[in-house]
Structure formats: structure tokens, C-alpha cells
Amino acid sequence: MKNTFQVKNPDFSLSPVTGMTKQHYIDCAKYLLKRAFTHVDSLETPISFPTVPGKTYPQPNAPDWRHRSQEFEALERTFTLAGPLIHVDPETTINNINLKDYYSLHLYNAFTPGHANSLPLPEDLPDSNYQFTCEFGGLFKTLLLMPDTIWTSFSKKQKDEMLTCISKWAHHRTTQNNWRIFNIIALSFLKKYGYEIDDELLKSHLLWVASYHSGDGWYLEQTYNYYSISLFIVYTTIWNRTFGDEYYPEIAEIIEKSAQKLMESLTSFFGRDGYINMWSRSICYRTWVSGAFPVAFMLKDKTFLDGGWARRLCSGSLLQFVTREEFFFNDIPSLGFYGQKEYMVQNYSCAGSPFLMFLPFICLALPDDSPFWTGKENDGMWEELGNNSKKVILDSPGLVLVNHGKTGTSEIIPGKVYYDDPNYSKLAYNTHFPWEDHNPQGGTSMEYSFRSLDPRDVRGDDVNFYLTGHALENDSDKNRSFTTSQSMLYNGVRNDVIYRQAIMRKPPNNGVGYIVDLAEITIPGGVIRVDRSRLAFEYELTLGHFGMPHVNGNLPVIDQFEVGSKKVITASIPGRKIALITYHGWDLLESMVHENRNAEANESTVIYAKKTRTAKNPPMELMITVMLHKMGDDEWTDEELSPIKSLEIVDVTPSLSTLGANIILTDGEKYEIDFKDIDGERRC
């Protein structure tokens, strides 16, 4: 028997795919907390997890408040599971400890100044923003939704004793945009229960948050990412129903409409089996975006999602992780994606951070007759998709979502990316082929990877030296490594072709001489790339496919062959295959083993295309490739590896753009690749 959560006594009548019902969610929450509470000896023992070495906090020699923050984060984020369990049954015990008694005691201690385990107050610390604010938002979001869990059990005296700490952090400095939600939640909770707050501050935070709504149900964060769903939609919808509708109905209406709009595309972020896509920062939060599924049934109109499909996807996303032994580290969710991978997390995370992934357990606050619980599991649009691929275009955040009926996978194609970060900057993200970190030696997965061979760069000269006579520092050692795009621009979808631009070097460092114009045709189980290189000086370029993990140390099987001018390389591991086909603009196909970059294994193999151009003024070129993937072990067919029937490259298109192409697919579909005015179509 694996040391993981198992669905016992599955109900295949109501849930014919996963077998999971409300009782199984309760069982899963108890299982996860039981493992977490192996670190708790008694009712009086504060929950604390072993510090994980690496970049996460607290670092050695960190100040005391940083350790206190780590402990409070563990307490608050495990309440993401404990709160819903207490709501369902106030007498719930884990390892002989009553959950309601435990969290009441330790939250009271944390919020009572002078107690040994009390939180520091803002004035006790240098003036800045702190992790405590984030955790206050998470805690009071749960208590707004389920106040019966612990808040209503405190005496008036206890509440008054905790008020100073809660109020000071609620009113304290916050940061940027999504964090304002934490202050909004805490301030609203205080006002709801009769405590005085700064109403103008609350209103200001609300107006700020509403100002970030960008369209399609999305809000601007540092860039566009899952925070738009999990915080801007999940947290604020709970705020709507418990506070906003009554006190700020106009702001609540903005949130309501954006949440309704989001539901139109939410399901396309998930694979057929409910798998979530490893994309954007804070990937250790994994399934927190699945919290939007129960929230769909907290909206005023509860018909935006089919209840059975919503539960099927929500359950599938949880089972994606909790059924894997490597997911657990020190008996709690690991800092990584599938397993402990320190290089995939951020320095603001600690051992307890991943418990935020259990945000979907707010579903236990839904009534038993909610469609989320009563709907029969189904596969929604996948049942009609067949072998076709469906695109959902979200122009506002610059995202294209692709659901591949042939493989059951879903992809996120990002378009508005402001920096070089593998969490955001890859060409595509696939639910069943998690991303790999960048490899400075080239061959980075699902990226164009660039290295300058310009002798001025290689020598470390400033590229403008011969114009100005002034030499500026230029890191020649850095220039010897491959780099990925420094930003990604979204240029829209025209005639069913997705247009973007990868900026390999930003201005003012000659940014207009370092552009790869991207054009993509979606096909079943893959994409045809017709990309235009506008790289002005000597360079090397690689284009990598998805990384293939060495599961249990086994290398993938690599096969390589040519058919006329077409070159093909494939890689296979049990249950998954990929193929990379080049038609034009590349020199060769290769594979490379990477270490400590893949989400699933410490070693992986990437197949990639490569080109080298050493002319002082290399010409523009079209780079035409096909990137395919499949789930299963059946061999590639000649038909699958030959999606293009005919290909014509034109120097000047009928619209008077330069270097385009006319493509006819083997299924008869025709596409015109036309980069006309692409620079003027930039959206970022």
C-alpha cells in the first residue's frame, strides 16, 4: 500500500470518474492533517515544520520575527484544511487533538500581546510590509466564510484582547495590488463584527483593487498569473457574499461580473483528468486555482459551471498530487511541484507555504444540495471534442488556452511577459509535461535560447564603441551563456494564427535587433511554428521541446531520422511521447541531458533544434517547426509526423509585409502567415 491518500469506497454512481464525493473530501482533509500533525505532540504544542534548507525562509541568522512568521504561516495555512473540517463537524479530532480547541488556543495566543507565542506588532518592526499581512488575509477569509469554526466561540473578553493585534496588522502598510485584498479581508472582518476601522482606508484599498481589473475576468498582478484567479476571484467572491454585498454593493458588482466572466474560460486551464498546469510563480500552491470551482457556486447565478464537471476537475487536480508518494516531504506537501525541488520555489516560501494549495476545501462550506455536490461527474466539453483541439483566446491578459482532445492535455500560451523567468516566459505550458528551468548551455525546454556570437560581445566591448569612442562595461562571460527571451509580447490572433514576439534583448541594448516574431498554428496534439528571426548580428539559437524526465533513472528513447529536407527527432518515456520536426531554417536536431531542472526528476532530456549564423549581418529567416506530444505508448504514424502538405515561403506577402508563408495542412486547412505591422500590434 502506498503511503498516500487513497479513495476508499468510491461512489462511482455519483462520481463515475474519480469516485470522490463530499465524504471523500472530508477523508482527504483528515488524511493530510493527520500527517501534518505528526509534528504536534499535544494540544499545547504550536504547529511547526522542519525548516527546509535552500533559498526558502527562514535563512540562517534570520531575525526572530522571521521564525515567528514561519510558525504563524504553518498555523494559518493548515487552517485551510482544519477550518472546513471544523465547520462540518466541530468535534473533529486529529491524532486525538480536537481541532477546534487547538486552533482556538493557538490563534488566541498568537493575537494576545504579551503571550510567549504572540505575533510582533507592526510598530515593533522596521516600517515595511510583512508576511503576517498575507496570513491575516488568509485566516479571515476563512472566518468570514465560516465564522462558526472558532470566532463565535471566543468570549467577548477574548475577542477584545485580540483586537489590538488584529487591527494593527489590518491597518498596516501593504504592498502593490493583490496584497490589498488581505487588508480588505481583515478590515472587513473587524467592521462586520462591530469593531471600529478606518473606513476611508478600506474604501481606498477596494478602489485600488477594482482598478486592476483588465477584462476577461482577469486582474493585473506583477504580470498575469494564477493570483488573478485565487486571490482576485476566490478571496473577493467570499468577501462579496459575506460583507461586500451589504456594505459596498457597487464594488461587489465589479467583482461579481469579473468572476462570472472568468468562469467562461476556467475549465480550459485544466486537463481532461483535472490536471493543473505548472505555470507562473508560487507553483508550490499547485491546486489553489481549483478553489474557483466551489466559488462558482457562491456566485449569485450558480449556473456558470456544470456541478458534476466542476467537481470532477477539482477532484482530479487534488488527486494529481495527494496520490503521489514523492509529493510528501517531512509528512507535509513538498516545496516543489510533484516532489521536493528547491530550485522551483521562491524565497518568500517556507515549509508550511504549500498548504495554501488546499484552498479548494472551501467546498465543504457549500450546502449538501449545492450542484457542486449533487451533479454527476462528467467530462464536460471533452466529451464532444474528439481528436480536435479547442482554443480559448483571452486578449486582455494575453493568454491563449488550448485543449487537445487527442491527448487530453491543456496548454497555456502566454503573451504578456515582462521578464525572463521560466515561470512565465516559456512558449507554452502543458498540464502533462511540466516545465523545466533554464539551461545556460542551451537546449532550454519550450524556449528560444539565444547566445551572441557578435565579436564585440565576445570581447566584452560595448556595441556602440565605434560610434561613440566610449567603452562601457559589457560582461563577456555572461554573453558566453545562452539566455531566453527577456520579455514576451502579445500581438493578437489573426485568421486563427497566434502572433507573439520574443524579445531576446530589451532596448536600449539594441532591442530592435534581437526579435523573434512568433506565429503558431494549433493542430491536434501540437503546434506548427512559423517564426521569423530578426537577429541582427552573429548568433546561435536553440528551440527546445518539453523536457522528458528520467523517471526512476530511466532515460527516454531517442529516435532521429530525415525524410527529404524534413528532419525528425522523437523522445519517448512510458506513457508520453514528443516529436520535433524541422522544415526550414534550422541546421540540426540534438538532445541534451539536463540536471536539476525538471519538475518530476533530477535528470531529464530535452530534444531541440539548433542553428548558428556567423555572418556579420545575418538575413531574416523563417524557422518552420512542428512540435507534437501524445499520451500513451503507441508509435508515431507517418501521418502524424507529416502534418504539412505544402509550404511556400514568400519574400513579400500580398499585404506588403516581408517574409511570410502559405501553408496547406494534410487535412486541407490553409493558413497564411503574415507579420504585417506586427511591431505596431504589440500588447503588453
Secondary structure, 3 states (H helix, E strand, C coil): CCCCCCCCCCCCCCCCCCCCCHHHHHHHHHHHHHHHHHHCCCCCCCCCCCCCCCCCCCCCCCCHHHHHHHHHHHHHHHHHHHHHHHHHCCCCEECCEEHHHHHHHHHHHHHCCCCCCCCCCHHHCCCCCCHHHHHHHHHHHHHHHCHHHCHHHCCHHHHHHHHHHHHHHHCCCCCCCHHHHHHHHHHHHHHHCCCCCCHHHHHHHHHHHHHCEEECCEECCCCCCCHHHHHHHHHHHHHHHHHHHHHCHHHHHHHHHHHHHHHHHHHHHCCCCCCCCCCCCCHHHHHHHHHHHHHCCCCCCCCCCCHHHHHHHHHHHHHHHHCCHHHEECCEECCECCCECHHHCCCCCCCCHHHHHHHHHHHHHCCCCCHHHHCCCCCCCHHHHCCCEEEEEECCCCEEEEEECCCCEEEEEECCECCCCCCCCCCCEECCECCECCCCCCCCECCEEEEECCHHHHHCCCCCHHHHCCCCCCCHHHHCCCEECCEEEEEEEECCEEEEEEECCCCCCCHHHEEEEEEEEEECCEEEEEEEEEECCCEEEEEECCCEECHHHCCCEEEEEEECCEEEEEEEECCEEEEEEEEECCCEEEEEEEECCECCCCEEEEEEEEEEECCCCCCCEEEEEEEEEEECCCCCCCCCCCCEEEEEEEEECCCCCEEEEEEEECCCCEEEECCCCHHHHCEC
